[in-house]
Amino acid sequence: QVQLVESGGGSVQAGGSLRLSCVASGRTFSRYEMGWFRQAPGKEREFVAAITWSGGRTYYSDSVKGRFTISRDNFKNTGFLQMNSLKPEDTDIYYCAVDRTDYSGSLFSRPDQYDYWGQGTAVSVSS
């Protein structure tokens, strides 16, 4: 079992930056792929970014490519999402997730490919 806790959300003006963190419990975080998703009320969960267990490969949605950076520190059991040049359309609840396949090396972009989820952190971007 892996428990995930996100933090770092908040309110910023357009063009600003935020850094989200996702702290994982347990000692197996370093084995798992990780992703970030976002969701607005009444909408489907949307893929944002993914990273392999080693951090060696990343993948982004077109809407955030070039503005967001996903990373991880396996020694600290923590994942990050650096968000720059924020836009009002980035306003959402952001969730981190991990799968439980050891060292798969894959980059997953669908919610059903992940097994554990955090509770979410809210990001609000004003124009």
C-alpha positions in Angstrom: 0.0 0.0 0.0 1.2 3.5 -0.9 -0.2 6.7 0.5 0.3 9.9 -1.3 -0.1 13.4 0.0 0.1 16.4 -2.3 0.9 20.0 -1.3 1.9 23.3 -2.9 -1.3 24.4 -4.5 -2.6 27.9 -4.1 -3.7 31.0 -5.9 -1.5 32.9 -8.4 -1.9 35.3 -11.2 -1.5 34.4 -14.8 2.2 34.0 -15.7 3.1 33.0 -12.2 4.6 29.7 -10.9 3.8 27.0 -8.4 5.6 23.9 -7.3 3.5 20.9 -6.3 4.9 18.1 -4.1 3.7 14.6 -3.7 5.1 12.7 -0.6 4.7 8.9 -0.7 4.7 6.7 2.3 6.5 3.4 2.3 9.8 2.3 0.9 8.6 1.2 -2.5 8.0 4.6 -4.2 11.3 4.4 -6.0 10.1 1.3 -7.9 7.0 2.9 -9.4 6.1 5.1 -12.2 4.4 8.4 -11.2 2.0 10.7 -12.8 0.2 14.0 -12.3 -3.4 14.6 -13.3 -5.9 17.4 -12.9 -9.6 17.6 -12.7 -12.3 20.2 -12.5 -15.7 19.6 -11.0 -17.9 17.7 -13.3 -15.1 16.9 -15.8 -13.0 13.9 -16.4 -9.6 13.6 -14.9 -7.0 14.9 -17.4 -3.4 13.7 -17.8 -0.7 16.3 -17.1 2.7 14.5 -16.9 4.3 11.2 -16.2 7.8 10.1 -15.1 9.5 6.7 -15.0 10.6 5.1 -11.7 14.2 6.3 -12.3 13.3 9.7 -13.5 15.0 9.1 -16.7 12.0 9.6 -19.0 9.1 12.0 -18.9 6.0 12.7 -20.9 3.7 15.7 -21.0 0.3 16.6 -22.3 0.4 19.1 -25.1 -1.4 21.7 -23.0 1.5 21.9 -20.5 4.5 20.9 -22.5 7.2 23.5 -22.2 5.6 25.1 -19.1 5.5 22.2 -16.6 8.3 20.0 -15.4 7.8 16.7 -13.6 10.6 15.3 -11.4 11.2 13.1 -8.4 13.6 12.5 -5.5 13.4 8.8 -4.7 15.6 9.3 -1.6 13.0 11.5 -0.2 10.0 9.5 -1.6 8.8 12.7 -3.2 7.6 13.7 -6.6 7.3 17.3 -8.0 5.5 19.2 -10.6 7.0 22.6 -11.4 4.4 24.8 -13.1 5.6 27.9 -14.8 3.8 30.5 -17.0 0.5 29.5 -15.5 -2.7 30.3 -17.3 -6.3 30.6 -16.0 -7.1 27.3 -17.8 -4.7 25.5 -15.5 -7.1 26.1 -12.7 -8.0 22.6 -11.3 -7.5 20.1 -8.6 -4.1 18.4 -9.1 -3.6 14.8 -8.2 -0.5 12.7 -8.1 -0.6 8.9 -8.7 1.6 5.9 -8.8 1.2 2.5 -10.3 2.3 -0.7 -8.5 4.2 -2.5 -11.2 7.8 -2.7 -10.1 10.2 -1.0 -12.5 7.9 -1.1 -15.5 9.7 1.7 -17.3 6.5 2.8 -19.0 4.9 6.2 -19.2 1.3 6.0 -18.3 -1.2 8.6 -19.4 -4.6 7.1 -18.4 -6.0 7.2 -14.9 -6.8 3.5 -15.0 -3.1 2.7 -15.3 -2.5 4.0 -11.8 -3.2 2.3 -8.6 -2.7 4.8 -5.8 -3.9 8.4 -5.7 -3.4 11.4 -3.4 -6.3 13.6 -2.2 -5.5 16.5 -4.5 -4.3 20.0 -4.1 -6.1 23.0 -5.6 -4.5 25.4 -8.0 -6.3 28.6 -9.0 -4.9 31.0 -11.6 -6.5 34.4 -12.1 -6.2 36.6 -15.2 
